Amino acid sequence: MSLEIMKGIQQAEAQADEIRQTAQREARDVVKAVEAAIAQQERAAAIENRAQYAQAIEDKKQEVEHQLTEQREALGQQARKHLPEAVSAIYERVLQHGNR
């Protein structure tokens, strides 16, 4: 009878060991899967961040180009307003001082 009890205990211990090993394998697999999912999410976030950064840079570039165009046009208009005065001043100087 005690031999049967010992065999029963050994079988229970073997089953418990097998269950523990299976649980450890499954836990490792879950950890690996989670780590892989996190790595994928990080890669996707990095790609999205790069795209957003590139878009922000492009938007800012267009904004600056637009501002520069407006400034260039404003300066051109101001210069054109003063063109007759400049031509007159140059003409008078040339006439006054001749060909030196």
Backbone as CSV, one residue per row, in Angstrom:
resi,resn,N_x,N_y,N_z,CA_x,CA_y,CA_z,C_x,C_y,C_z
1,MET,0.812,-1.188,0.000,0.000,0.000,0.000,0.863,1.262,0.000
2,SER,1.899,1.322,0.834,2.752,2.507,0.902,3.542,2.677,-0.402
3,LEU,3.843,1.561,-1.094,4.534,1.629,-2.377,3.623,2.295,-3.418
4,GLU,2.350,1.971,-3.386,1.392,2.588,-4.290,1.247,4.079,-3.998
5,ILE,1.264,4.428,-2.724,1.160,5.837,-2.336,2.393,6.586,-2.831
6,MET,3.575,5.988,-2.694,4.820,6.608,-3.160,4.793,6.799,-4.685
7,LYS,4.313,5.769,-5.412,4.198,5.888,-6.860,3.221,6.994,-7.226
8,GLY,2.125,7.091,-6.504,1.127,8.139,-6.735,1.736,9.524,-6.486
9,ILE,2.531,9.633,-5.436,3.186,10.912,-5.122,4.189,11.259,-6.221
10,GLN,4.951,10.254,-6.673,5.930,10.491,-7.739,5.236,10.918,-9.033
11,GLN,4.135,10.282,-9.344,3.387,10.659,-10.543,2.846,12.079,-10.418
12,ALA,2.338,12.412,-9.251,1.810,13.762,-9.024,2.939,14.784,-9.136
13,GLU,4.110,14.453,-8.588,5.250,15.368,-8.690,5.706,15.516,-10.143
14,ALA,5.703,14.412,-10.895,6.084,14.468,-12.308,5.094,15.316,-13.086
15,GLN,3.807,15.139,-12.818,2.787,15.957,-13.486,2.947,17.436,-13.121
16,ALA,3.207,17.694,-11.849,3.388,19.083,-11.395,4.609,19.696,-12.072
17,ASP,5.677,18.928,-12.203,6.888,19.415,-12.863,6.615,19.700,-14.340
18,GLU,5.876,18.795,-14.978,5.532,18.990,-16.384,4.644,20.231,-16.559
19,ILE,3.682,20.409,-15.673,2.800,21.575,-15.725,3.619,22.848,-15.522
20,ARG,4.566,22.820,-14.567,5.408,23.981,-14.300,6.253,24.312,-15.522
21,GLN,6.852,23.308,-16.154,7.673,23.534,-17.343,6.848,24.096,-18.498
22,THR,5.647,23.548,-18.672,4.753,24.041,-19.714,4.372,25.491,-19.441
23,ALA,4.073,25.805,-18.197,3.709,27.170,-17.832,4.890,28.116,-18.072
24,GLN,6.092,27.674,-17.769,7.269,28.510,-18.008,7.471,28.764,-19.505
25,ARG,7.323,27.703,-20.306,7.449,27.867,-21.765,6.408,28.843,-22.296
26,GLU,5.179,28.662,-21.853,4.106,29.547,-22.302,4.366,30.988,-21.854
27,ALA,4.861,31.160,-20.639,5.167,32.508,-20.146,6.278,33.139,-20.979
28,ARG,7.313,32.370,-21.313,8.389,32.883,-22.169,7.849,33.263,-23.542
29,ASP,6.965,32.420,-24.076,6.373,32.718,-25.386,5.544,34.007,-25.337
30,VAL,4.788,34.178,-24.261,3.980,35.390,-24.108,4.891,36.608,-24.020
31,VAL,5.962,36.516,-23.241,6.906,37.630,-23.094,7.533,37.956,-24.448
32,LYS,7.948,36.936,-25.192,8.531,37.165,-26.518,7.528,37.843,-27.449
33,ALA,6.281,37.379,-27.411,5.251,37.964,-28.270,4.997,39.429,-27.896
34,VAL,4.959,39.710,-26.608,4.748,41.088,-26.161,5.925,41.962,-26.566
35,GLU,7.143,41.453,-26.383,8.321,42.216,-26.780,8.327,42.488,-28.284
36,ALA,7.944,41.504,-29.068,7.875,41.688,-30.523,6.811,42.723,-30.884
37,ALA,5.664,42.664,-30.217,4.598,43.636,-30.484,5.044,45.045,-30.109
38,ILE,5.735,45.169,-28.986,6.236,46.482,-28.562,7.248,47.011,-29.573
39,ALA,8.152,46.153,-30.017,9.148,46.571,-31.007,8.471,47.029,-32.297
40,GLN,7.446,46.315,-32.722,6.706,46.699,-33.931,6.017,48.040,-33.738
41,GLN,5.410,48.240,-32.585,4.750,49.516,-32.302,5.770,50.653,-32.277
42,GLU,6.953,50.397,-31.712,7.995,51.421,-31.685,8.439,51.783,-33.103
43,ARG,8.595,50.758,-33.952,8.980,51.028,-35.339,7.897,51.834,-36.051
44,ALA,6.655,51.456,-35.845,5.545,52.170,-36.483,5.478,53.614,-35.976
45,ALA,5.682,53.801,-34.681,5.658,55.153,-34.115,6.814,55.981,-34.667
46,ALA,7.983,55.374,-34.813,9.134,56.094,-35.361,8.871,56.519,-36.803
47,ILE,8.276,55.623,-37.582,7.947,55.952,-38.976,6.929,57.088,-39.016
48,GLU,5.921,57.005,-38.174,4.897,58.053,-38.138,5.509,59.381,-37.684
49,ASN,6.388,59.329,-36.681,7.032,60.555,-36.204,7.876,61.189,-37.304
50,ARG,8.612,60.364,-38.052,9.415,60.899,-39.150,8.531,61.557,-40.205
51,ALA,7.409,60.925,-40.499,6.492,61.491,-41.491,5.911,62.808,-40.995
52,GLN,5.527,62.868,-39.732,4.984,64.100,-39.169,6.045,65.198,-39.149
53,TYR,7.270,64.837,-38.809,8.368,65.803,-38.783,8.621,66.343,-40.190
54,ALA,8.664,65.452,-41.170,8.888,65.876,-42.551,7.755,66.796,-43.013
55,GLN,6.529,66.479,-42.640,5.390,67.316,-43.023,5.486,68.678,-42.341
56,ALA,5.865,68.691,-41.064,6.000,69.964,-40.344,7.092,70.823,-40.971
57,ILE,8.198,70.200,-41.359,9.287,70.928,-42.010,8.801,71.490,-43.351
58,GLU,8.101,70.681,-44.113,7.597,71.128,-45.417,6.606,72.280,-45.248
59,ASP,5.721,72.168,-44.263,4.754,73.239,-44.009,5.467,74.542,-43.647
60,LYS,6.461,74.437,-42.774,7.202,75.623,-42.351,7.978,76.205,-43.523
61,LYS,8.542,75.349,-44.369,9.289,75.815,-45.544,8.360,76.607,-46.463
62,GLN,7.176,76.082,-46.701,6.228,76.774,-47.567,5.791,78.106,-46.949
63,GLU,5.599,78.104,-45.637,5.211,79.335,-44.950,6.306,80.401,-45.095
64,VAL,7.555,79.999,-44.889,8.673,80.939,-45.005,8.815,81.417,-46.447
65,GLU,8.685,80.508,-47.404,8.767,80.905,-48.814,7.664,81.904,-49.163
66,HIS,6.479,81.679,-48.633,5.364,82.598,-48.872,5.676,83.976,-48.273
67,GLN,6.200,83.994,-47.055,6.554,85.265,-46.414,7.647,85.985,-47.207
68,LEU,8.634,85.235,-47.662,9.711,85.850,-48.439,9.191,86.411,-49.760
69,THR,8.280,85.694,-50.384,7.690,86.177,-51.634,6.941,87.483,-51.392
70,GLU,6.164,87.527,-50.317,5.430,88.755,-49.987,6.392,89.907,-49.709
71,GLN,7.443,89.629,-48.958,8.423,90.678,-48.654,9.129,91.150,-49.918
72,ARG,9.484,90.212,-50.776,10.157,90.560,-52.027,9.257,91.434,-52.891
73,GLU,7.991,91.096,-52.965,7.047,91.890,-53.748,6.872,93.276,-53.142
74,ALA,6.786,93.358,-51.816,6.631,94.650,-51.147,7.862,95.521,-51.384
75,LEU,9.039,94.926,-51.269,10.265,95.691,-51.503,10.359,96.131,-52.963
76,GLY,9.954,95.281,-53.868,9.949,95.629,-55.293,9.016,96.796,-55.563
77,GLN,7.842,96.785,-54.944,6.893,97.887,-55.121,7.463,99.189,-54.555
78,GLN,8.101,99.096,-53.390,8.709,100.292,-52.807,9.818,100.823,-53.707
79,ALA,10.617,99.913,-54.243,11.705,100.324,-55.122,11.153,100.972,-56.385
80,ARG,10.082,100.411,-56.937,9.485,100.984,-58.146,8.912,102.379,-57.879
81,LYS,8.407,102.607,-56.667,7.887,103.928,-56.316,9.010,104.976,-56.343
82,HIS,10.196,104.563,-55.924,11.323,105.489,-55.830,12.182,105.491,-57.092
83,LEU,11.826,104.701,-58.070,12.608,104.609,-59.291,12.715,105.948,-60.035
84,PRO,11.621,106.674,-60.212,11.759,107.975,-60.895,12.713,108.924,-60.163
85,GLU,12.636,108.923,-58.837,13.535,109.775,-58.052,14.986,109.343,-58.250
86,ALA,15.219,108.034,-58.229,16.574,107.518,-58.395,17.106,107.836,-59.783
87,VAL,16.277,107.663,-60.789,16.691,107.957,-62.162,17.027,109.438,-62.276
88,SER,16.191,110.271,-61.704,16.410,111.714,-61.751,17.706,112.095,-61.046
89,ALA,17.941,111.522,-59.879,19.157,111.829,-59.118,20.397,111.385,-59.888
90,ILE,20.345,110.223,-60.475,21.488,109.726,-61.253,21.697,110.604,-62.485
91,TYR,20.633,110.962,-63.141,20.700,111.786,-64.347,21.322,113.144,-64.018
92,GLU,20.873,113.759,-62.934,21.421,115.048,-62.522,22.899,114.946,-62.179
93,ARG,23.288,113.904,-61.497,24.695,113.715,-61.150,25.557,113.594,-62.387
94,VAL,25.065,112.809,-63.334,25.832,112.614,-64.566,25.948,113.930,-65.297
95,LEU,24.877,114.676,-65.338,24.907,115.975,-66.022,25.813,116.991,-65.313
96,GLN,25.765,116.976,-63.986,26.561,117.910,-63.204,28.061,117.594,-63.265
97,HIS,28.393,116.356,-63.166,29.798,115.965,-63.055,30.378,115.495,-64.378
98,GLY,29.569,115.306,-65.320,30.057,114.907,-66.631,30.726,113.549,-66.617
99,ASN,31.645,113.400,-67.518,32.339,112.115,-67.665,33.712,112.251,-67.044
100,ARG,33.899,111.915,-65.832,35.166,112.048,-65.117,36.085,110.924,-65.387
